Amino acid sequence: MKRWLCVLALVFALPAAADPPSASPATFVQVWIGAIDTKNDSWSATEVQSGSDVVGDLGTLPYGGGDGQMLWGSGAWQIGYEGGGLVSWKNETTHFRGVSSGGTAVQVQFRNQFYLFGVFMGAVVSVRPAPWLRLYASGGPSLTWAWIEDDDNDNASQSSSNIDTHGSMNDGSFTAYGRAGVDFVTGDGFMFGASVRYANDKFDFGDAGELKLDSPLYLLTLGARI
């Protein structure tokens, strides 16, 4: 009798052991802080008085943001998707430089405020080569909006009249992004790491010129699995 009870126990235990892993996704959240170093010719415009083409930059732009990831898979590999947003801002004097048709150097400066807001969603591939380490890559579409606003009313000594900003200008950029990063995972599931993001964003501010943000964005990340 004991032998048959053991056999029945094994029969009921085997299907349970063979059940596939749970289909529920793993959810991760991240908070970012970082910066992008704009190129020296990232902003191109036309100087009003001479009609000369001039170029400038916004220096180093600070960024903040975050995302959420939902991943499926068992073992070391997981795939899924992510979505999130980012913001940037700066308030400073922008310096432009160029050469007139007569060969004279042109220097222009004006005080401006810059704001940026973007959203994105993309596919994610993640791998855990060790319990304390996570590597991932993601990519997909992003939509980013940028504003510039002439702040010369607060600083009349700046020669902002040489760049025609019409007070406030804005434009959007719809392009693809890519991001790759590494997370170090603690025993309680808290994660910290770094990632690099790239998107070829371009903004047309009309008479105020065109701005290209096509440099890598470096980010420090904090996150957790929830």
HUDATA-V434461 format. One record per pair of residues at least 12 apart in sequence whose C-alpha atoms are under 6 Angstrom apart, sorted by the first residue. I is the first residue (numbers start at 1). J is the second residue. If there is no record, write none. Layout:
I,J + I,J
This chain:
25,70 + 25,71 + 25,72 + 26,70 + 26,71 + 27,69 + 27,70 + 27,225 + 27,226 + 28,68 + 28,69 + 28,224 + 28,225 + 29,67 + 29,68 + 29,223 + 29,224 + 30,66 + 30,67 + 30,222 + 30,223 + 31,66 + 31,221 + 31,222 + 32,64 + 32,65 + 32,66 + 32,220 + 32,221 + 33,63 + 33,64 + 33,219 + 33,220 + 34,62 + 34,63 + 34,218 + 34,219 + 34,220 + 35,61 + 35,62 + 35,63 + 35,217 + 35,218 + 36,60 + 36,61 + 36,217 + 37,60 + 38,59 + 40,56 + 40,57 + 41,55 + 41,56 + 42,57 + 42,211 + 42,212 + 43,55 + 43,56 + 43,57 + 43,210 + 43,211 + 44,209 + 44,210 + 45,208 + 45,209 + 47,162 + 47,163 + 48,162 + 48,163 + 52,100 + 54,96 + 54,97 + 54,98 + 55,96 + 55,97 + 56,95 + 56,96 + 62,88 + 63,87 + 63,88 + 64,86 + 64,87 + 65,85 + 65,86 + 66,84 + 66,85 + 67,83 + 67,84 + 68,82 + 68,83 + 69,81 + 69,82 + 76,127 + 76,128 + 77,126 + 77,127 + 78,126 + 79,124 + 79,125 + 80,123 + 80,124 + 81,122 + 81,123 + 81,124 + 82,121 + 82,122 + 83,120 + 83,121 + 84,119 + 84,120 + 85,118 + 85,119 + 86,117 + 86,118 + 87,116 + 87,117 + 88,115 + 88,116 + 89,114 + 89,115 + 90,113 + 90,114 + 91,112 + 91,113 + 92,111 + 92,112 + 93,110 + 93,111 + 94,109 + 94,110 + 95,108 + 95,109 + 96,108 + 96,109 + 110,158 + 110,159 + 110,160 + 111,151 + 111,152 + 112,149 + 112,150 + 112,151 + 113,148 + 113,149 + 114,147 + 114,148 + 115,146 + 115,147 + 116,145 + 116,146 + 117,144 + 117,145 + 118,143 + 118,144 + 119,142 + 119,143 + 120,141 + 120,142 + 121,140 + 122,139 + 122,140 + 123,138 + 123,139 + 124,137 + 124,138 + 125,137 + 132,184 + 132,185 + 133,183 + 133,184 + 133,185 + 134,182 + 134,183 + 135,182 + 136,180 + 136,181 + 137,179 + 137,180 + 138,178 + 138,179 + 139,177 + 139,178 + 140,176 + 140,177 + 141,175 + 141,176 + 142,174 + 142,175 + 142,176 + 143,173 + 143,174 + 144,172 + 144,173 + 145,171 + 145,172 + 146,170 + 146,171 + 147,169 + 147,170 + 148,168 + 148,169 + 149,167 + 149,168 + 150,167 + 164,207 + 164,208 + 165,208 + 169,205 + 170,205 + 171,203 + 171,204 + 173,201 + 173,202 + 177,198 + 177,199 + 178,197 + 178,198 + 179,196 + 179,197 + 180,195 + 180,196 + 181,194 + 181,195 + 182,194 + 189,224 + 190,224 + 191,222 + 191,223 + 191,224 + 192,221 + 192,222 + 193,221 + 194,219 + 194,220 + 194,221 + 195,219 + 196,217 + 196,218 + 197,216 + 197,217 + 198,216 + 200,214 + 201,213
